[in-house]
């Protein structure tokens, strides 16, 4: 069972157990940023001594559920704070909007790569010096705006 205490600045999770059975104490410090409750610091400590914290353990910690799905967090947000309008971030992440110029550039790089018969996603990522996943998102946005067609001429 996970025991939680919430103070004005932090959410304390006592005895969170990972998939291997190790118990951890988590302290998530939160602050209001732009009228939203945001995590600003994190402390993870083994309950028993002699255990090392691994990357795989960190990846399995359900931070979102500690912040979003806990009734006591929602009660704290709704009942306190200077504005009374503090809220948790929307769980559905919405990326930034791309300008017409950005998407036209993506579309041009895409068309050039398509004509040259090279992988279009990689070509966009390399040309703009962005991660492949970001290039894919920009290609999708350009398609939605009608700048890239399924059968590019």
C-alpha positions, 0 to 999 in steps of 0.5 A: 500500500502506498502511503501519501502525505501532501504538504504545501510544497510536496507530495510524499509517497511512503513505501512505493514498491517497484516491480522487483519488490524494493520499497522506495520513498518519493518526495515530489516538490510542487509549485504553482507555475502559470496557475498550474501545479507543476513538479519542480524537484524529485527525491527518491530514497530506498526504504532499506539501505543497500539498494541502488536506484536504477534507470529501469526503476525510475522509468516505472514510477507512475509520476502521472498517477501520483499527480493526476489521479490522486483525490487528495491532490485534486482536493488540495488543488481545488481548496487551496492556493492563492487563486483557487484556479490551480489545476493539474496539466491536461493529461492529453499533451498538445504540442505547439502549433507550427507556423505556415512558414515552418510547415511549407519548409517541411513540405518542400524538404519532403517533396525534394526527398520524395523526388530523390527517392530518399527516406522522407522522414529522415530527410526532414529530420536531418535538414531541420536538425531535429529528432526523427519523432519531431520530423514525423509530427511536423510532416503530419501537421503539414499533411493536415494543412494540405501542404503534402499530398499522399501522391506527391508530384 
